[in-house]
C-alpha cells in the first residue's frame, strides 16, 4: 500500500513518549555511574581502614560455603563461559546481548549536537566474539552464523596473535553477504577491556584506531577468513546527515542509524540508538512477507503472556490487546508464544503520545526461528510508513533548527 502524500507540519503532535524515555535512559546511566564511583570509594576507604586496625584476636567458627547451583541461567554467564555454551542455552544467551535501536518515530531534541549518524549496511546483524584462538559470529536470534580464524585479538591460533583467556574481543557487526565482509558498527570489548560503560563517542574513537591496527581490515587469508571494515560515522549536522543519506558507500544501504554520543552500550531495545528508513536509502522500508511481497495490511508480531495480554518486546512492554481464556485454549496457544496479527481498517489510535487502541486481526502463531516480538517503535514506524512517513526533510529541518538554537551549548563528552 503506497503512503499518502500528506505533508506533516513542522512541529508534529507527539505520538510516543520516545523523547521522555531517552531522557530517563541518560539519567539512569548517570546514576549508575555515580553509584559505581560511590561503591568504589566506599570499598577503598573500607580496605584502608581495615589495614589500619589491629587484627582481632577472637576465634571464628568456620562456616562451609554453600554448594553452587548445578544449573545456571543463560544471563549468569560471563562472555568466556558463554562462549562454551551450545545449542538452545547458547542461543538464548547471545540473543539477549545485542543493543537494539528503536525506530525513529519522533526526532530527538539536540540532534545537531548530541547525535551521530551513519548509513546502515544491509545484511545480518550479529555479535562477533574472538576468544581462545577462534572467532565466532552469532545472529540476533542467537544462532551460529560463522566459526572462523581472524586477525582480531585471540581470534586465531598464530604466533603473532595472543590466545590469552583474558584477550577476548566483542564486536557488534553486520555481515554483508555481497562482499563477504563484516561491517563493524560498534565495539563492545577489545583485548579484554570492556567498553560497555563508555560513551558511544569513546567507543567509536577506539573502533577507528584499534580495528585497523589489528590487521582485521586486511583482505582475507589463511588465518583471517573474512574481512572486517569500519563504517563512516558523521556528526548529525546538515553536512553529516546529507553525506550519510546520499553519499556513496561500498555496501548496499539499509537506512540510517543514529547514535546518541552519550549512550553506553546496553543490551536490548534502547531509545538512545535509532533506525530510520525511506525508499531512497533502503530496499525494504515497509515489512514484506516470506515471499518478499508487501502485504495489503500491516502485520504485527506480539508475545502472549500468561494473563492473556499481548505484549511488545520493550522493557517495560506495551500492551496491544488481550485474548480471553477460551480463545487461548481453542487455539492451542501457550504463554510465551509469538503471535501474528494484521492491522485492520481501524488502525492505531494515540492519545497524549500513548497507544489508546489498536484494530488487530489474529493470523496465527509465528515460525519458531523468530526470537522476539516487535517493539512498540517498530509497529508505529511501520504504521507511519504506510500513512504519513517521517521524511528526511523533516529530520534535516529539525537538525538545522537544533544547531541554531543550541550553538552555544556544546557539551564535552567523556568516556
C-alpha positions in Angstrom: 0.0 0.0 0.0 1.5 3.3 -1.1 1.8 6.0 1.6 -0.4 9.0 1.4 1.1 12.2 0.0 0.1 14.0 3.2 2.7 16.6 4.4 3.3 16.8 8.1 3.5 20.2 9.7 7.0 21.2 11.0 6.1 20.5 14.7 4.2 17.2 14.8 1.9 16.3 17.8 3.6 13.7 19.9 2.7 10.1 19.0 5.0 8.5 21.6 7.0 9.0 24.8 10.3 8.3 23.0 11.9 11.6 24.0 10.9 11.1 27.7 12.4 7.7 27.6 15.6 9.0 26.1 16.0 11.5 28.9 15.2 8.7 31.5 17.8 6.4 29.9 20.5 9.1 30.1 19.6 9.8 33.8 19.8 6.1 34.6 23.3 6.0 33.0 24.5 8.9 35.1 23.0 7.4 38.3 24.6 4.1 37.6 28.0 5.7 37.1 27.6 7.7 40.3 26.6 4.5 42.2 29.6 2.7 40.8 32.0 5.5 41.8 30.5 5.7 45.3 30.8 2.0 45.7 34.5 2.1 44.7 35.2 5.0 47.1 33.4 3.1 49.9 35.3 -0.1 49.1 38.7 1.7 49.0 38.1 3.5 52.3 36.9 0.3 54.0 40.0 -1.6 52.9 42.3 1.3 54.1 40.5 1.3 57.5 40.9 -2.4 57.8 44.6 -2.2 57.1 45.0 0.4 59.9 43.1 -1.6 62.5 44.8 -4.3 64.6 43.8 -7.9 63.8 41.1 -9.2 66.2 42.2 -12.0 68.5 38.9 -13.9 68.6 38.3 -17.3 67.3 35.9 -17.5 64.4 33.7 -20.5 63.6 34.2 -21.6 60.0 31.0 -22.0 58.1 31.2 -24.0 54.9 30.3 -22.2 51.7 27.1 -23.2 50.1 27.4 -25.5 47.1 26.8 -23.7 43.7 23.6 -24.4 41.9 24.0 -27.2 39.4 22.1 -25.3 36.7 22.8 -21.8 35.5 20.5 -19.3 33.8 21.9 -18.0 30.5 22.3 -14.5 31.8 24.5 -15.7 34.7 27.5 -16.5 32.4 30.2 -14.0 31.5 31.5 -14.0 28.0 34.2 -16.6 28.4 31.7 -19.0 30.0 29.0 -18.2 27.4 31.4 -18.8 24.5 31.4 -22.5 25.7 27.6 -22.8 25.6 26.0 -24.9 23.0 22.5 -25.4 21.5 19.5 -23.7 23.0 21.4 -22.4 26.0 24.0 -20.7 23.8 21.3 -19.2 21.5 19.3 -17.9 24.4 22.3 -16.1 26.0 23.5 -14.5 22.8 20.0 -13.5 21.7 19.9 -11.1 24.7 23.3 -9.4 24.2 22.9 -7.0 21.3 21.9 -3.4 21.7 18.8 -2.9 19.5 17.9 0.5 18.2 14.4 1.7 18.4 12.8 3.0 15.2 12.7 6.8 14.9 9.1 7.9 15.3 10.0 11.3 16.9 13.1 13.3 16.0 15.3 13.7 19.1 15.9 17.0 20.8 19.6 18.1 20.4 20.0 16.0 17.2 22.6 18.5 15.9 25.0 18.4 18.8 24.3 15.1 20.6 23.9 12.5 17.9 26.0 10.6 15.3 24.5 9.3 12.0 25.8 6.7 9.5 24.4 4.6 6.7 23.5 1.2 7.9 24.8 -1.7 5.8 22.2 -4.2 4.6 22.8 -7.7 5.9 22.7 -9.9 9.0 23.1 -8.2 12.4 25.4 -10.2 14.6 27.8 -10.4 17.5 31.4 -11.3 16.6 33.4 -12.8 19.5 37.1 -13.8 19.3 38.4 -15.9 22.2 40.9 -18.7 22.8 42.2 -18.7 19.3 38.9 -18.8 17.4 36.3 -16.4 16.2 32.5 -17.0 16.3 29.6 -14.9 14.9 26.1 -15.2 16.2 22.9 -13.7 14.7 20.4 -11.6 16.5 18.3 -14.7 17.5 21.5 -16.3 19.0 22.1 -18.9 16.3 25.6 -19.6 14.9 26.5 -17.8 11.7 30.2 -18.5 11.2 33.1 -20.0 13.1 36.4 -18.9 11.6 40.0 -17.7 12.3 40.5 -13.9 12.3 43.1 -11.2 13.0 41.1 -9.9 16.0 42.7 -10.3 19.4 42.8 -14.0 20.3 40.9 -14.7 17.1 43.3 -17.3 15.5 46.0 -19.7 16.7 49.0 -18.0 15.3 52.3 -16.9 16.8 51.5 -13.2 16.5 48.0 -13.4 17.9 47.8 -13.9 21.6 45.4 -16.6 22.8 45.3 -15.5 26.4 41.9 -16.2 28.1 41.8 -12.5 29.1 42.3 -11.3 25.5 38.8 -11.7 24.1 37.0 -9.3 21.8 33.4 -8.5 21.1 32.2 -6.5 18.0 28.7 -5.5 17.0 28.6 -6.1 13.3 26.5 -6.5 10.2 27.6 -9.3 7.8 27.2 -8.0 4.2 26.9 -11.1 2.0 27.6 -9.4 -1.3 31.2 -8.7 -0.5 31.5 -11.3 2.4 32.5 -8.5 4.8 31.8 -7.8 8.5 31.0 -4.1 8.8 31.7 -3.1 12.4 29.1 -0.7 13.8 30.1 -0.8 17.4 32.9 -2.1 19.7 31.9 -3.7 23.0 35.1 -5.3 24.3 38.7 -5.1 22.9 41.6 -7.3 24.1 39.7 -8.0 27.3 38.9 -4.3 28.0 35.2 -3.7 28.4 33.6 -0.7 26.7 30.0 -1.3 27.9 30.1 1.7 30.2 31.9 4.0 27.8 30.1 6.6 25.7 29.4 6.0 22.0 31.9 8.8 21.3 34.7 6.9 23.1 33.7 3.5 21.6 33.8 4.9 18.1 37.2 6.5 18.7 38.6 3.2 19.9 37.0 1.4 17.0 38.6 3.7 14.5 42.1 3.3 16.0 42.2 -0.4 17.2 40.5 -2.2 14.3 43.0 -1.1 11.6 45.9 -1.7 13.9 44.9 -5.3 14.5 45.0 -6.2 10.7 41.4 -7.2 10.7 40.7 -4.8 7.8 43.2 -6.6 5.6 42.0 -8.9 2.7 41.1 -12.5 3.7 43.9 -15.0 4.2 44.5 -18.5 5.7 44.4 -17.2 9.3 41.9 -14.4 8.5 38.9 -15.8 6.7 36.6 -12.7 6.5 37.5 -9.1 6.0 36.3 -6.5 8.6 35.5 -2.9 7.7 34.5 0.2 9.5 31.6 2.4 8.6 32.0 6.1 8.2 30.3 7.9 11.2 29.3 11.6 11.0 28.1 14.3 13.3 24.4 14.7 12.8 24.6 18.3 11.4 23.4 19.2 7.9 26.5 18.1 6.1 26.8 14.8 8.0 23.2 13.9 7.6 23.3 14.6 3.8 26.5 12.6 3.4 25.2 9.6 5.3 21.9 9.7 3.4 23.1 10.5 -0.2 26.8 9.8 -0.2 28.4 6.7 -1.8 29.3 3.7 0.4 31.0 0.3 -0.6 27.9 -1.6 0.6 24.1 -1.7 0.0 22.4 0.7 2.4 19.5 -0.3 4.6 18.5 3.0 6.2 20.3 5.3 8.6 21.4 4.6 12.2 21.5 7.4 14.8 23.5 7.1 18.0 23.4 9.4 21.0 27.0 10.4 21.7 26.5 9.9 25.5 24.9 6.4 25.2 26.5 3.4 26.9 26.2 0.0 25.3 23.1 -1.5 26.8 21.5 -4.8 25.9 18.0 -4.9 24.5 16.0 -2.1 23.0 17.2 1.5 23.7 15.9 4.9 22.7 19.5 6.2 22.6 20.0 4.4 19.2 17.5 4.9 16.4 17.0 3.4 12.9 15.2 5.3 10.1 14.4 4.4 6.5 12.9 5.6 3.3 12.7 4.4 -0.3 15.9 6.2 -1.4 18.2 4.6 1.2 16.6 1.2 1.8 15.2 -1.6 -0.4 12.8 -2.6 2.4 11.0 0.3 4.2 7.7 -1.5 4.6 7.9 -5.0 6.0 7.5 -7.8 3.5 6.1 -11.4 3.9 8.1 -14.6 3.4 7.8 -14.2 -0.4 9.3 -10.7 -0.3 6.0 -9.1 -1.1 4.4 -6.2 0.8 1.1 -7.4 2.4 -2.0 -5.3 1.9 -2.3 -4.9 5.6 0.5 -4.1 8.1 1.5 -7.2 10.2 2.4 -7.1 13.8 4.1 -9.8 16.0 3.3 -9.8 19.7 4.1 -12.1 22.6 1.3 -13.8 24.5 1.6 -13.6 28.3 0.1 -15.9 30.9 -2.7 -13.5 31.7 -3.7 -13.3 28.0 -2.0 -9.9 27.4 -0.3 -9.4 24.0 2.9 -7.5 24.5 5.8 -5.9 22.6 9.4 -6.7 23.2 10.1 -3.5 25.0 11.1 -3.2 28.7 8.6 -2.3 30.0 6.4 -3.9 27.4 3.4 -2.2 25.8 0.1 -4.0 25.8 -1.7 -4.1 22.4 -4.6 -6.2 23.4 -5.7 -9.3 25.3 -7.0 -12.9 24.5 -9.7 -14.5 26.6 -9.0 -17.9 28.2 -11.5 -19.8 25.9 -9.8 -18.5 22.7 -6.3 -19.4 24.0 -7.4 -23.0 24.8 -9.2 -23.4 21.4 -6.2 -22.1 19.5 -3.7 -24.2 21.4 -1.6 -21.2 22.3 0.7 -21.0 25.4 2.3 -18.3 27.4 5.5 -17.1 25.6 4.2 -17.9 22.1 4.8 -15.2 19.4 1.5 -14.4 17.6 1.0 -12.6 14.3 -1.8 -10.0 13.6 -2.9 -7.8 10.8 -3.7 -4.2 11.5 -7.3 -3.6 10.3 -9.0 -0.6 8.9 -9.4 0.9 12.4 -5.6 1.3 12.5 -3.8 2.6 15.6 -5.2 5.4 17.8 -3.0 7.6 20.1 -3.8 9.9 22.9 -1.2 12.1 24.5 1.6 10.1 23.0 0.3 6.8 24.2 -1.5 4.0 22.3 -5.2 4.0 23.1 -6.5 1.2 20.9 -5.4 -1.0 18.0 -7.6 -2.8 15.4 -5.8 -6.2 15.3 -6.9 -9.3 13.4 -5.5 -12.6 14.5 -3.5 -14.5 11.8 -1.7 -17.3 13.8 1.5 -18.4 15.5 4.9 -17.3 14.3 7.7 -19.5 13.0 9.9 -20.9 15.8 13.0 -19.4 14.3 11.9 -16.0 15.4 13.1 -15.0 18.9 11.3 -11.7 19.7 8.1 -9.8 19.3 8.0 -6.5 17.5 9.0 -3.4 19.5 6.5 -0.6 20.0 8.6 1.8 18.0 8.7 -0.6 15.0 5.0 -1.1 15.0 4.4 2.7 15.0 7.1 3.4 12.4 5.6 0.8 10.0 2.2 2.4 10.6 3.6 5.8 9.8 5.4 4.5 6.7 2.1 3.4 5.2 0.2 6.6 6.1 2.3 9.7 6.9 6.0 8.9 6.9 8.7 10.9 8.7 10.8 12.3 5.8 14.4 13.2 5.5 13.4 16.8 5.0 11.7 16.8 8.4 14.8 15.3 10.1 17.1 17.8 8.3 14.9 20.8 9.3 14.8 19.9 12.9 18.6 19.2 12.9 19.2 22.6 11.4 16.9 24.3 13.9 18.6 22.4 16.8 22.0 23.6 15.6 21.0 27.2 15.5 19.2 27.1 18.9 22.0 25.3 20.7 25.1 26.5 19.1 26.4 28.0 22.3 25.5 25.0 24.5 28.0 22.4 23.3 28.7 19.7 25.8 32.1 17.9 26.3 31.8 14.1 26.1 33.7 11.8 28.5 34.0 8.1 28.2 
